[in-house]
Amino acid sequence: MDDRKYPPVTQVGMASLALIVAAGIYLSANLPEHVSLGPAEILLALSAVMMAGNLLSITRVKGFAWERFFAVARWSLLAYVVIAGMIEFVFIHNHVRGGTLVVLTLSLIVFAIHVPTLIGFTVARYSQAA
Amino acid sequence: MVSIARDPASEPRPEAVHAGPPPVIPDFDIVPRVGLALAGVIIVALIVVVATGGLWPLEFMHVVFGAGWTVIDLFLGFIIGPILGSLSIPARIEFTVRFMPKMVVLMPAIVTATLVAGWQLSTHLGTNLTSYPQHGWVVASMVVVGVMAIIALGLLEPANIGVLIELKKPRPNPQVIERLMKRFIYSAGITGLMQVATFVIMTKLASS
């Protein structure tokens, strides 16, 4: 097996997902009251920063199997965009508007990018670079 | 759980397995077309049910897919996992190439259907509002589901696809397959345990 040291992409990815899940629970647990978007925005921003950090850390892995990564991640991206689109449809159907919709939509974008990244990384780390 | 734990003396060392002739792996599709079609049907049905907003279809979708999700997690984590660990390597491979592709497409669709229908049902019944007397239990269910989703998305699904991609290679590495299968089964076991918490919450809500 490949003994190279890899950055903790899975752990960071799960932490990033946990932050957007927490933001979603914070917003939905306070319905129908209008709560401050601040905490949700902070959680989303932290989640996005972690995602960016994760992507950056993957680019720094020497000899990473990018071909395999993209082969898997692009199809996963398609699947998770469909799922995110489904959830977005529910938000719009439920008349979610304004800042809340923006936060939730951006959270879905983080979700739809980060999950395929984790899948692509898990596959590529056990593959040989072309 | 998946203890691929048999008598260590009789078990071939992974390196030895990797060095020997490659195991015979039946041909398989990583993403089966039939499963993809089924997932498509589930998603379309979900859109129709949400758009029409009828109580019975929402309840049906939530209960049926929620039950499916729970049963699969419990069965996989506590029944299939230990059995799989006691099988010979060719048998494990045979099972994996038939079972895992189905999980790749069906589980995300089942989980999405459960959560979306559950949220809409909650909106329909007003149980997601702070005025609902058992609101704390509803929030607890969101937390439990949130944790399960993170485990499923971060560990389970990548391991599932990783195993299948490895098995598609001309010379799969048994160590990689074993590591990812362990991750898959342990994750399913943890989400299975968390499903017990869902049972507690949902039965409490249904009886209040």
Interface residues (C-beta under 8 A of the other chain):
Chain A: M1 T10 G13 M14 L17 A18 V21 A22 G24 I25 S28 A29 N30 L31 P32 E33 R68 V72 W75 S76 A79 V82 I83 M86 I87 F89 V90 H93 N94 F111 V115 L118 I119 F121 T122 V123 Y126 S127
Chain B: V31 I43 L46 I47 V50 A51 P108 T112 V116 W119 Q120 T123 N128 L129 T130 H135 V139 M142 V143 G146 A149 I150 I151 L153 G154 L155 E157 P158 A159 I161 G162 I165 E166 N173 Q175 V176 R179 L180
